Amino acid sequence: MLVPVILAGGHGTRLAPISTPDHPKPFLDLLDCGHTLFELTLLRAKQASVERPIIIAASKHLSLIQASLGKLQLQAHILLEPCARNTAPAITCAALFAEQIYAQECHLLVLAADHSIPDTDYFCTSVAQANLQAQGGKLVLFGIHPNSPETGYGYIEIDSNKQIVAFHEKPDQNTAQAYFTSGHHLWNSGFFLLPSQRLLAEISFLAPAIKNTCQAAISHREALSEGVLGLSIEFSQSPAISIDYAVMEHSQHLALYGYDSAWSDLGTWQALYAYWPKNQQGIAYHSGLNLTLTPTHSGFRLTQNRNLLADV
């Protein structure tokens, strides 16, 4: 059983001032296509799996989530965090919840709510192939074949047999160029295909404090409305740590799927500039939000309705 898990806990700090804590990046139509990044993620999840997704988010964004679900006429299980504790506790709660409601092991397709993955057919084919890798109890990481020496992403180093050797933090420009030239480094995408039993076993072994607090948070959850559950306050006692640091960098049960199509986490203005159309002067524009990005010597000048918003 393949269950999508969508991490939608944005803080609104990236891409400020357009993104704000009350209306963060996942809930903006940054690609000028009529859908927010979160809605595009929901549509990808629907194409990849028939199961209702599990969405993990902050309580303050519930209305934005429900508006998108209503717009797309989709249903979901929504788990609301009492506070942000990074991706390891969020994914652990999703795994525990999925096993409870389905009474069996689930394969979790873990997706960030704010990435751009334009080729959905290739994406779904990749998910199906990665799901086969996961059948043997492997935690499958999607590594993106890089098309440039990018300093904004972490990297997965692989050997000649395409086995994972090491994880590397965001590099400087010279190191990024060396990674790109080597052909043995993939971008760490932050999306995964995880068998729930293997994941929970690894969490229990590598990060038992996360397992214990998340188990309590799920056991004492509160039904707030149809399909909406509030994780209990025990969630806030979990260590705040990413799934990469808590599990992936230490597990002996990893597999890699090399993803060879367009992908971006859209985390910088440079990334948006690459996506937005440009006029003859090289100024990128977003018609729906009346935004322009003009390159400067230090970055970009961001305007809205011809009024300066910020130098970014």
C-alpha positions in Angstrom: 0.0 0.0 0.0 1.5 3.3 -1.2 0.5 6.2 1.1 1.6 9.8 0.2 2.9 11.9 3.0 3.0 15.6 2.3 5.2 17.8 4.6 3.6 21.2 4.6 5.1 22.9 7.6 6.5 26.0 5.9 7.7 28.9 8.1 7.5 31.6 5.5 11.1 32.7 5.9 12.3 31.7 2.4 11.4 34.0 -0.4 10.3 36.8 1.9 8.7 39.3 1.5 6.3 37.4 -0.8 6.3 34.4 1.5 5.2 35.1 5.1 4.6 33.1 8.2 0.8 33.3 7.7 1.0 32.5 4.0 4.2 30.6 3.3 5.8 29.4 0.1 3.8 26.1 -0.3 0.5 28.0 -0.5 1.6 30.5 -3.2 1.1 30.1 -6.9 4.8 30.7 -7.6 4.8 29.1 -11.0 1.9 31.3 -12.3 -0.1 28.2 -13.3 -3.3 28.6 -11.4 -2.2 26.2 -8.6 -0.2 26.7 -5.5 2.9 24.5 -5.0 0.9 22.6 -2.4 -1.9 21.9 -4.9 0.6 20.7 -7.5 2.0 18.3 -4.9 -1.5 17.0 -4.1 -2.1 16.4 -7.8 1.2 14.5 -8.2 0.3 12.4 -5.1 -3.1 11.6 -6.5 -1.5 10.5 -9.8 1.0 8.3 -8.1 -1.3 6.7 -5.5 -5.0 6.0 -5.0 -4.6 6.3 -1.3 -5.7 9.4 0.6 -2.6 11.5 1.5 -1.5 12.3 5.0 -0.7 16.0 5.3 1.4 17.3 8.2 1.3 21.0 8.9 1.0 23.8 11.4 -2.4 24.6 12.9 -2.3 28.1 11.6 -2.3 26.9 8.0 -5.3 24.6 8.3 -7.6 27.0 6.4 -5.1 27.2 3.5 -4.9 23.4 3.3 -8.7 22.9 3.4 -9.2 25.6 0.7 -6.8 23.7 -1.6 -8.4 20.3 -0.9 -11.8 21.9 -1.6 -10.6 23.4 -4.8 -9.3 20.1 -6.0 -12.2 18.1 -4.6 -9.7 15.8 -2.7 -9.8 14.3 0.7 -6.8 13.9 3.1 -5.8 13.0 6.6 -4.5 16.2 8.2 -2.1 16.0 11.2 -1.6 19.3 12.9 1.7 19.9 14.8 1.6 21.8 18.1 5.0 23.2 17.1 7.6 22.7 14.4 10.1 19.9 15.1 11.6 19.3 11.7 11.1 16.3 9.4 12.1 13.3 11.5 9.3 13.6 14.0 6.8 14.6 11.3 7.5 11.6 9.2 7.6 9.3 12.3 4.1 10.4 13.2 2.9 9.8 9.7 4.3 6.3 9.7 2.7 5.5 13.1 -0.6 6.9 12.0 -0.6 5.1 8.6 0.0 1.7 10.3 -2.8 2.4 12.7 -5.4 3.4 10.2 -4.5 0.7 7.6 -3.6 -2.0 10.1 -0.6 -3.0 8.0 2.7 -1.9 6.8 2.6 1.0 4.4 5.1 2.4 1.9 5.3 6.1 2.5 5.8 8.4 -0.4 7.2 11.4 1.5 7.0 14.7 -0.5 7.7 18.3 0.4 4.8 20.5 -0.3 6.8 23.2 -2.1 8.9 21.6 -4.8 8.6 21.9 -8.6 8.4 18.5 -10.4 7.0 19.3 -13.8 7.1 15.9 -15.5 4.4 14.1 -13.5 4.4 11.0 -15.8 8.1 10.5 -15.3 7.6 11.2 -11.6 4.9 8.4 -11.3 7.1 6.0 -13.3 10.0 6.7 -10.9 7.8 6.2 -7.8 6.6 2.9 -9.1 10.2 1.7 -9.7 11.4 3.0 -6.4 8.5 1.2 -4.7 9.9 -2.1 -6.1 13.3 -1.2 -4.4 11.4 -0.6 -1.2 9.9 -4.1 -1.3 13.0 -5.5 0.3 12.8 -3.2 3.3 15.0 -0.5 1.9 14.6 3.2 2.7 14.7 4.7 -0.8 16.1 8.2 -1.4 15.5 10.1 -4.6 18.8 11.6 -5.8 18.5 14.2 -8.6 21.0 14.0 -11.4 22.5 17.5 -11.4 22.5 19.7 -14.5 24.7 22.4 -13.0 27.2 22.9 -10.1 24.5 24.0 -7.5 25.5 25.4 -4.1 22.0 25.5 -2.7 21.5 21.7 -2.3 23.0 19.0 -0.2 24.6 16.1 -2.1 24.5 12.3 -2.1 27.9 10.8 -3.1 27.7 7.4 -4.9 30.2 4.9 -6.0 30.6 3.3 -9.5 27.9 0.8 -8.5 25.5 3.6 -7.7 25.6 2.8 -4.0 25.4 5.5 -1.4 28.9 6.4 0.0 28.3 9.6 1.9 26.1 12.7 2.4 27.5 16.2 2.0 26.1 19.6 3.1 25.6 22.5 0.7 29.0 23.1 -0.8 30.9 26.3 -1.9 31.1 27.0 -5.6 34.5 25.2 -6.2 33.3 22.1 -4.4 30.0 22.1 -6.2 31.9 22.3 -9.5 34.0 19.3 -8.4 30.9 17.4 -7.5 29.3 18.1 -10.8 32.4 17.2 -12.8 32.9 13.9 -10.9 29.6 12.4 -12.0 29.4 10.7 -8.5 27.2 13.2 -6.7 23.5 13.7 -6.9 21.4 16.4 -5.4 19.6 15.3 -2.2 16.0 15.9 -3.2 14.4 15.5 0.2 11.7 13.1 -1.1 11.6 9.5 -0.2 9.9 6.1 -0.4 9.9 4.5 3.0 8.5 1.2 4.2 6.9 2.1 7.5 8.1 -0.9 9.4 11.7 -0.4 8.4 11.5 3.3 9.1 10.0 2.8 12.6 12.6 0.1 13.4 15.4 2.5 12.4 13.9 5.4 14.4 13.6 3.1 17.4 17.3 2.1 17.0 18.8 5.4 16.0 16.5 8.0 17.6 14.4 6.4 20.3 13.4 9.7 21.9 11.7 10.6 18.6 9.9 7.3 18.5 8.7 7.6 22.1 7.4 11.1 21.9 5.8 10.6 18.5 4.1 7.4 19.7 2.6 9.4 22.6 1.6 12.3 20.3 -0.3 9.9 18.0 -1.8 7.9 20.9 -3.1 11.0 22.5 -4.2 12.8 19.4 -7.4 14.9 19.3 -10.0 14.7 16.6 -10.7 18.3 15.7 -13.0 17.9 12.8 -13.6 15.4 9.9 -10.2 14.3 8.7 -8.3 16.8 11.0 -6.3 15.5 14.0 -4.3 17.5 16.4 -1.1 15.8 17.6 -0.8 16.0 21.4 1.6 18.2 23.3 4.1 15.3 23.7 5.1 16.1 20.1 6.8 19.2 21.3 9.1 17.1 23.5 10.6 15.4 20.5 14.1 16.4 19.3 14.0 18.8 16.4 16.0 17.1 13.7 15.7 16.2 10.1 15.1 12.7 8.8 18.5 12.9 7.1 20.4 13.6 10.3 18.3 11.2 12.4 18.2 8.2 10.1 19.5 8.4 6.6 23.1 9.3 7.4 23.4 6.4 9.8 21.1 3.6 8.4 22.5 0.5 6.8 19.3 -0.1 4.9 19.4 2.6 2.2 18.7 2.5 -1.5 19.1 5.2 -4.1 16.8 6.0 -7.0 18.5 8.3 -9.5 15.9 10.8 -10.7 16.8 12.2 -14.1 14.2 14.8 -14.8 13.6 18.4 -13.9 13.3 19.2 -10.2 13.7 22.3 -8.0 13.0 23.1 -4.4 12.3 26.7 -5.6 14.1 27.9 -2.5 15.8 31.0 -3.9 15.0 33.9 -6.1 17.6 32.6 -8.5 15.5 29.4 -8.9 12.4 31.4 -9.5 14.2 33.6 -12.0 15.1 30.5 -13.9 11.4 29.4 -14.0 9.7 32.7 -14.8 9.5 34.0 -18.4 11.7 37.0 -19.3 11.3 39.9 -21.5 14.0 41.2 -24.0 15.8 43.0 -21.2 16.1 39.9 -19.1 13.6 40.9 -16.5 11.6 37.9 -15.2 7.9 38.4 -14.5 5.0 36.7 -12.8 1.7 37.9 -14.3 -0.6 36.6 -11.6 1.1 38.3 -8.8 2.3 41.3 -10.8 5.9 40.6 -9.8 9.2 41.3 -11.6 12.7 40.2 -10.9 15.4 42.4 -12.3 19.0 41.1 -12.1 21.4 43.4 -10.2 25.1 43.0 -9.4 24.3 41.5 -6.0 21.1 39.6 -6.7 17.7 40.8 -7.9 15.3 43.8 -7.5 11.9 42.6 -6.7 8.9 44.8 -7.6 5.2 44.3 -7.4 2.9 46.5 -9.5 6.0 48.5 -10.4 6.6 49.3 -6.7 9.9 48.2 -5.2 9.4 45.5 -2.6 13.0 44.6 -1.8 16.5 43.9 -3.1 16.8 40.1 -2.8 
